[in-house]
Amino acid sequence: MEKIRPDLSEVPATLLVPLWARAEEQKRADPLVRDPKSAEILRALDFDFGRFRGGWMSQLGCCVRTAILDREVQAFLSDRPGAPVVNLGCGLDARELRMTGYGMWYDLDLPEVIGLRERFFPDTERVRRIACSVLDFGWMDRIAAEGPVLIVAEGLFMYLSGEEVEALLRALGRRFAEAVLLVEMLAPLLVGRNGMHDTVKEAAFRWSLRDSSDFERMADRLRFDREWSYFDEARRRWRYLRLFRRIPWFRRNLNNRIVRLRFG
């Protein structure tokens, strides 16, 4: 079978890093996430994934964030069976295959990404793809949500400006009366410093927050609920970095995390 060349621009091309990370994780006897689909997709792509070799921090970080998000998405759906889930900047993530209990699942990304995604994920009655920018707010009218909706933003906000994040949050608050957001936050010290990152060198890191409670200033009715630090998960695999996880400066500046926010 002829392999598929992923012709993607700078930011969309970053989806190849977490795809590689999850596929690598499948080689372990004790994977943080079980995602055989990622290995299947990786084998089908005409791309030199060897360029990521040595990026152990990215590999582990992507799998930690996947594990946290899988756990929290499933917990939400267990409490609210039949609720819709919106996966913003979905890339080639296969979370809908691992989750149970959702009513509708919406995968949203740029047209070039959705075009690639369609090669690997078949249409189903409960999964819909939306090909547009997350900043084209008309996509929100396509979400059927009478009750609470779960919105996942993984590997997304760091590529937006602060003004764009704020505009998106305000639009979400206007559209959805009740919503839970699970948002990945980049380590603040990496903003504008891609040279410090071990795999993402071209797409610029543009925004982050040191204090997650500052989200509450960005939109009406938005409340910070909880966050999870990557360094608190899979501690033994963080090598020397685990020694610094309790240092306040380190946790504020070099700590990726998943943040849970609520509207309503």
matplotlib code that plots the C-alpha trace (Angstrom):
import matplotlib.pyplot as plt

x = [0.0, 1.3, 2.0, 0.3, 2.4, 1.1, 1.4, 0.7, 1.6, 3.5, 0.9, -1.1, 2.2, 2.6, -0.1, 2.7, 4.5, 1.7, 0.9, 4.5, 4.5, 1.4, 2.7, 6.0, 4.1, 2.5, 5.9, 6.0, 4.7, 3.0, 1.8, 0.2, -2.4, -3.5, -3.8, -3.1, -4.7, -1.8, 0.7, -1.6, -1.6, 2.1, 2.9, 0.7, 2.4, 5.3, 7.2, 10.5, 9.5, 13.1, 13.5, 11.7, 14.0, 15.6, 12.6, 11.8, 10.2, 7.7, 7.0, 6.3, 4.5, 2.1, 1.2, 0.7, -1.6, -3.5, -3.9, -5.1, -7.6, -8.8, -9.5, -11.3, -13.3, -14.5, -15.3, -17.4, -19.3, -19.8, -21.5, -23.4, -24.1, -25.3, -23.5, -21.8, -18.0, -16.2, -12.6, -10.9, -7.8, -8.4, -5.4, -5.2, -6.3, -8.4, -10.0, -13.6, -12.5, -11.4, -14.4, -17.9, -21.1, -21.1, -24.1, -22.3, -18.6, -17.4, -13.8, -12.8, -9.7, -8.5, -9.5, -6.0, -6.1, -9.7, -8.8, -6.0, -8.1, -10.8, -8.2, -8.1, -11.4, -14.6, -17.9, -20.2, -23.6, -22.3, -19.0, -19.0, -16.0, -16.0, -13.4, -12.7, -10.6, -11.6, -11.8, -14.6, -17.2, -20.0, -19.0, -20.6, -24.1, -23.4, -23.2, -26.4, -26.3, -29.4, -27.5, -23.8, -21.2, -17.6, -15.0, -11.4, -8.6, -5.4, -2.3, -4.2, -4.1, -0.3, -0.6, -3.1, -2.6, -4.0, -6.6, -7.7, -8.0, -10.1, -12.3, -12.9, -13.7, -16.2, -17.9, -18.1, -19.7, -22.3, -23.2, -23.2, -25.2, -23.4, -20.0, -16.9, -13.5, -10.4, -7.5, -3.8, -1.6, 2.0, 4.9, 5.0, 8.8, 8.4, 6.4, 8.5, 11.3, 10.7, 14.5, 14.1, 11.6, 12.9, 10.6, 8.5, 10.9, 8.9, 5.3, 5.7, 4.5, 2.5, 0.6, 0.2, -0.7, 1.2, -1.9, -4.8, -7.3, -6.5, -8.8, -11.7, -10.8, -11.2, -14.9, -18.1, -19.3, -16.0, -14.6, -11.4, -12.1, -8.9, -5.6, -3.3, 0.5, 2.3, 5.1, 2.7, 1.9, 4.3, 6.8, 9.6, 9.7, 10.4, 14.0, 15.9, 12.9, 10.9, 13.4, 12.2, 8.4, 7.9, 9.9, 7.4, 9.3, 9.7, 6.0, 5.0, 7.3, 8.3, 5.2, 2.7, -0.7, -4.3, -6.8, -10.5, -12.8, -16.6, -19.3, -22.6]
y = [0.0, 3.4, 5.6, 9.0, 12.1, 14.5, 17.9, 20.2, 23.8, 24.7, 24.6, 21.6, 19.7, 19.7, 16.9, 14.5, 14.8, 13.5, 10.9, 9.7, 9.9, 7.7, 5.2, 4.9, 4.4, 1.2, -0.4, -0.4, -3.2, -0.6, 2.1, 5.2, 5.1, 2.2, 3.6, 1.1, 3.4, 5.8, 3.0, 2.1, 5.7, 6.2, 3.2, 4.5, 8.0, 8.9, 11.0, 10.7, 10.3, 9.7, 13.4, 13.2, 10.5, 11.7, 13.9, 11.9, 14.8, 15.4, 11.7, 11.4, 14.7, 13.9, 10.6, 12.0, 14.7, 12.0, 9.9, 12.8, 13.9, 10.3, 9.9, 13.2, 12.9, 9.5, 10.7, 13.5, 11.1, 8.7, 11.5, 12.9, 10.0, 11.2, 14.6, 15.9, 16.3, 18.9, 18.1, 21.4, 21.0, 17.2, 16.4, 12.6, 11.9, 8.8, 9.6, 8.9, 5.3, 5.0, 6.8, 5.5, 7.2, 10.3, 11.3, 13.1, 13.6, 16.6, 16.6, 20.1, 21.2, 23.1, 21.7, 20.3, 18.3, 17.0, 16.0, 13.8, 12.6, 11.3, 8.8, 7.0, 7.6, 6.4, 8.3, 7.1, 8.2, 9.7, 11.3, 14.4, 16.3, 20.1, 21.5, 25.1, 27.3, 27.3, 31.1, 30.9, 30.9, 29.7, 26.2, 26.5, 26.6, 23.1, 21.6, 20.1, 20.8, 21.1, 20.4, 20.5, 20.1, 19.0, 21.0, 19.7, 22.0, 19.8, 21.2, 24.3, 27.4, 27.8, 28.5, 31.3, 34.8, 35.9, 38.0, 35.0, 32.8, 35.5, 35.9, 32.2, 31.9, 34.7, 33.2, 29.8, 31.5, 33.2, 30.0, 27.4, 27.9, 25.1, 23.7, 22.1, 22.9, 20.8, 22.9, 22.1, 24.9, 25.2, 25.8, 29.7, 29.8, 28.2, 31.1, 32.6, 30.1, 27.1, 26.6, 25.1, 22.5, 19.1, 18.5, 21.5, 24.0, 25.8, 26.6, 29.4, 29.1, 32.3, 32.2, 30.7, 31.6, 31.1, 31.3, 29.3, 31.4, 34.2, 32.5, 33.9, 37.4, 36.4, 35.7, 36.2, 33.2, 31.3, 29.7, 27.9, 24.5, 22.3, 21.6, 18.6, 18.9, 16.6, 16.2, 14.6, 11.8, 8.9, 10.4, 7.8, 8.4, 12.1, 11.2, 14.2, 16.6, 14.9, 16.3, 19.9, 19.4, 20.8, 23.9, 26.8, 28.6, 25.4, 24.6, 28.1, 28.3, 24.9, 22.9, 21.9, 21.1, 20.3, 22.9, 22.3, 25.4, 25.7, 27.9, 28.0]
z = [0.0, -0.9, 2.0, 2.6, 2.7, 5.3, 3.6, 6.5, 7.3, 10.5, 13.3, 11.8, 11.4, 15.2, 15.3, 14.2, 17.5, 19.7, 17.1, 17.3, 21.1, 21.4, 18.9, 20.8, 24.0, 22.5, 22.6, 26.4, 28.6, 30.8, 28.5, 30.0, 27.2, 25.0, 21.5, 18.8, 16.2, 16.6, 15.6, 12.6, 11.4, 11.9, 9.7, 6.9, 6.8, 4.5, 7.1, 8.8, 12.4, 13.3, 13.6, 16.9, 18.3, 21.5, 22.4, 25.5, 27.3, 24.5, 24.2, 27.9, 28.2, 25.3, 26.8, 30.2, 28.9, 26.9, 30.0, 32.1, 29.4, 28.8, 32.5, 32.9, 29.7, 30.8, 34.3, 32.8, 30.6, 33.4, 35.3, 32.3, 29.9, 26.5, 26.7, 23.6, 23.4, 21.3, 20.5, 19.4, 17.3, 17.2, 14.9, 14.5, 18.1, 18.5, 21.8, 20.6, 20.1, 23.7, 25.3, 26.1, 27.0, 24.7, 22.7, 19.9, 19.4, 17.3, 15.9, 14.8, 13.0, 10.0, 6.6, 5.8, 9.0, 8.6, 5.0, 6.4, 9.3, 6.9, 5.5, 8.8, 10.6, 9.0, 9.4, 12.2, 13.4, 16.6, 15.3, 13.2, 11.7, 11.4, 9.0, 10.0, 12.3, 15.9, 15.6, 13.0, 15.7, 13.4, 14.2, 17.6, 15.9, 14.6, 18.1, 19.4, 23.1, 25.3, 28.5, 29.6, 26.9, 27.3, 25.3, 25.0, 23.9, 23.7, 22.0, 20.9, 23.1, 23.0, 19.3, 19.7, 21.0, 24.3, 22.5, 20.4, 23.5, 25.2, 22.1, 21.9, 25.6, 25.4, 22.4, 24.2, 27.2, 25.0, 23.1, 25.8, 29.0, 30.7, 29.7, 31.1, 29.4, 29.7, 28.4, 28.0, 29.3, 28.1, 30.5, 30.5, 30.1, 26.7, 25.2, 22.4, 23.1, 20.8, 20.8, 24.3, 23.1, 22.1, 19.1, 18.1, 16.4, 13.8, 15.0, 17.5, 21.1, 21.6, 24.9, 28.4, 31.9, 35.1, 37.3, 36.0, 38.1, 35.7, 33.2, 35.3, 34.1, 30.4, 30.1, 32.1, 34.1, 33.5, 36.7, 37.3, 38.9, 39.1, 37.4, 37.0, 36.7, 34.2, 36.7, 39.3, 36.8, 35.9, 38.3, 37.9, 34.1, 34.5, 35.5, 37.0, 36.4, 39.2, 41.7, 40.9, 40.9, 44.4, 43.8, 43.3, 40.6, 38.6, 38.9, 37.8, 34.8, 33.5, 34.2, 31.6, 33.0, 32.2, 33.5, 34.1, 33.7, 33.9, 32.5, 34.3]

ax = plt.figure().add_subplot(projection="3d")
ax.plot(x, y, z, "-o")
ax.set_aspect("equal")
plt.show()
